């Protein structure tokens, strides 16, 4: 299973695959990146670690969401 990270970089939020420098998704706010990440992950088996503005992991989501036993848009933290 691949791991991806949602992090803040300067004035933008990004989704990156673990170990890669290039952003797959970029947006002005975290909610927008998370929305686009749901779409991007529909055809991938992966986990996404969501970081706060200080770089701390605050949530983890598994995709596809059905395989993780979660309703659409839910996270392990809820």
Phi, psi and omega per residue, in radians:
X1 nan 2.262 3.105
X2 -1.374 2.684 3.098
X3 -2.049 2.378 3.107
X4 -2.163 2.784 -3.128
X5 -2.271 2.353 2.962
X6 -1.801 2.044 -3.087
X7 -2.419 2.824 3.052
X8 -1.653 2.336 3.059
X9 -2.290 1.954 -3.093
X10 0.967 -2.021 -3.072
X11 -1.801 0.352 -3.110
X12 -2.453 2.827 3.049
X13 -1.941 2.514 -3.074
X14 -2.355 2.760 2.927
X15 -1.989 2.196 3.110
X16 -2.312 2.573 3.002
X17 -1.347 2.435 3.139
X18 -0.927 2.221 3.109
X19 1.594 -0.055 -3.128
X20 -2.048 2.481 -3.083
X21 -1.494 -0.472 -3.052
X22 -1.385 2.376 3.095
X23 -1.340 2.376 3.058
X24 -1.506 -0.591 3.127
X25 -2.408 2.427 3.074
X26 -2.326 2.491 3.085
X27 -2.734 2.935 -3.126
X28 -1.319 -0.469 3.138
X29 -2.367 2.806 -3.050
X30 -1.131 -0.696 -3.139
X31 -1.048 -0.678 3.121
X32 -1.152 -0.739 3.099
X33 -1.105 -0.719 -3.140
X34 -1.118 -0.682 3.100
X35 -1.106 -0.802 3.127
X36 -1.188 -0.567 3.114
X37 -1.116 -0.708 3.097
X38 -0.984 -0.756 3.119
X39 -1.163 -0.800 -3.111
X40 -1.074 -0.639 -3.058
X41 -1.467 -0.053 -3.117
X42 -0.995 -0.493 -3.095
X43 -1.981 0.346 -3.103
X44 -2.232 2.609 3.041
X45 -1.844 1.848 -2.993
X46 -2.786 2.978 2.967
X47 -2.123 2.576 -3.131
X48 -2.128 2.127 3.051
X49 -1.650 2.205 -3.088
X50 -1.857 2.138 -3.091
X51 -1.788 2.689 3.014
X52 -1.523 -3.080 -3.087
X53 -1.123 -0.354 3.122
X54 -1.599 0.005 3.099
X55 1.605 0.003 3.134
X56 -1.416 2.424 3.082
X57 -1.254 2.167 -3.118
X58 -2.011 -0.188 -3.119
X59 -2.818 2.773 3.062
X60 -2.444 2.322 3.103
X61 -2.179 2.511 3.137
X62 -1.968 2.477 -3.134
X63 -2.261 2.582 -0.051
X64 -1.157 2.619 -3.030
X65 -1.082 -0.596 3.109
X66 -1.100 -0.703 -3.131
X67 -1.156 -0.495 -3.134
X68 -1.456 -0.091 -3.140
X69 1.321 0.398 -3.101
X70 -1.977 2.537 3.018
X71 -1.234 2.717 -3.118
X72 -0.907 2.217 3.063
X73 1.505 -0.100 3.127
X74 -1.448 2.795 3.099
X75 -2.194 2.962 3.095
X76 -1.158 -0.419 -3.101
X77 -1.327 -0.288 -3.096
X78 -1.610 nan nan
